[in-house]
């Protein structure tokens, strides 16, 4: 019974930060694209913090499962962007790509600030309700940090590929997208799953992204 209750409480604690992290991430892409001249996301109703407009059921479920296992990787429905509407397509697309991870980092800072403020007011985990809120904020910091770092991996379709594409010379960027565009998702899946299936397969995400996210989370929380 206690195990079932612990599971339910963990779902309750994880749900708000996961839903908001994914929503903030995608909405920020849409706002950035609109700022640079592309109204596509606005026409489709994606300039909103309503999670229902952004969430992908499979990606959200995957996020819940991996978050419970101690990491936290998932995805939402990508915001459609038309670079042809930008004045400087390559440079503007770089900023649109960076907007999602940047928003997650800012949201992590906001969660950390809220947690510090609540602790300063005397809230503690001795109260169930207060404890749940405090745990939500801790998870909010970690989930937003790891989502930001994970998305900055320079592999299509992650945001890091859009940022790198804007930094590379045009010919190099086109060659980079041509070579990795069709294989990026497969490579990403291999990095996520093969370390657990093949002994000795390098766990780059588990050894680089997760520890970096944990370190930055501790830094923000002051642990």
Residue pairs with C-beta under 8 A, 6 or more apart in sequence:
9 132
10 68
11 64
12 132
13 132
13 135
13 136
13 139
14 64
14 67
14 68
14 139
14 143
15 64
16 136
16 140
17 111
17 136
17 137
17 139
17 140
17 143
17 144
18 60
18 63
18 64
18 67
18 72
18 74
18 143
19 51
19 55
19 60
20 49
20 51
20 107
20 140
21 104
21 107
21 140
21 143
21 144
21 147
22 51
22 54
22 55
22 59
22 60
22 63
22 74
22 75
22 76
22 147
23 49
23 50
23 51
23 54
23 55
23 76
24 49
24 103
24 104
24 107
24 144
25 76
25 100
25 101
25 103
25 104
25 147
25 151
26 46
26 54
26 76
26 77
26 78
26 79
26 100
27 46
27 47
27 48
27 49
27 54
27 79
27 103
28 99
28 100
28 102
28 103
29 41
29 78
29 79
29 81
29 96
29 97
29 99
29 100
30 41
30 42
30 46
30 47
30 79
31 41
31 47
31 99
32 95
32 96
32 99
33 40
33 41
33 79
33 81
33 82
33 96
34 41
34 42
34 47
36 85
36 86
36 87
36 92
36 95
36 96
37 85
37 86
37 87
37 92
38 81
38 82
38 83
38 85
38 86
39 85
40 80
40 81
40 82
40 85
41 47
41 79
41 80
41 81
44 80
45 53
46 53
46 54
46 79
46 80
48 54
54 76
54 77
54 79
55 76
55 77
56 75
56 76
56 77
59 74
59 75
59 76
59 77
60 74
60 76
61 74
62 73
62 74
62 75
63 72
63 73
63 74
63 75
64 74
66 72
66 73
66 74
67 74
67 139
67 143
70 210
71 146
71 205
71 206
71 210
72 142
72 143
72 146
72 147
73 146
73 150
73 192
73 205
74 147
78 157
81 93
81 96
83 89
83 90
83 92
83 93
86 92
86 93
90 165
90 166
90 170
90 173
91 166
93 162
93 165
93 166
94 162
94 163
94 165
94 166
94 167
95 166
96 162
97 159
97 160
97 161
97 162
97 163
97 165
97 166
98 159
98 162
98 163
100 148
100 151
100 159
101 147
101 148
101 149
101 151
101 152
101 159
102 148
104 144
104 145
104 147
104 148
104 151
105 144
105 145
105 148
107 140
107 144
108 140
108 141
108 142
108 144
108 145
108 148
108 216
108 217
108 220
109 220
111 137
111 138
111 140
111 141
111 144
112 137
112 141
112 220
112 221
114 137
115 134
115 137
115 138
115 141
115 221
116 221
116 222
118 130
118 133
118 134
118 137
119 134
123 130
123 133
123 134
124 130
124 131
124 134
125 131
125 134
125 135
138 217
138 221
141 217
141 220
141 221
142 213
142 214
142 217
145 213
145 216
145 217
145 220
146 209
146 210
146 213
149 209
149 212
149 213
149 216
150 158
150 205
150 209
151 158
151 159
151 160
152 158
152 159
152 160
152 163
153 160
153 188
153 205
153 209
154 160
154 161
154 163
154 164
155 161
155 180
155 184
155 187
155 188
156 177
156 180
156 181
156 184
156 185
157 184
157 185
158 184
158 188
161 176
161 177
161 180
161 184
164 173
164 176
165 173
165 176
165 177
166 173
168 176
180 187
191 204
191 205
192 205
194 201
195 201
195 202
195 203
195 205
195 206
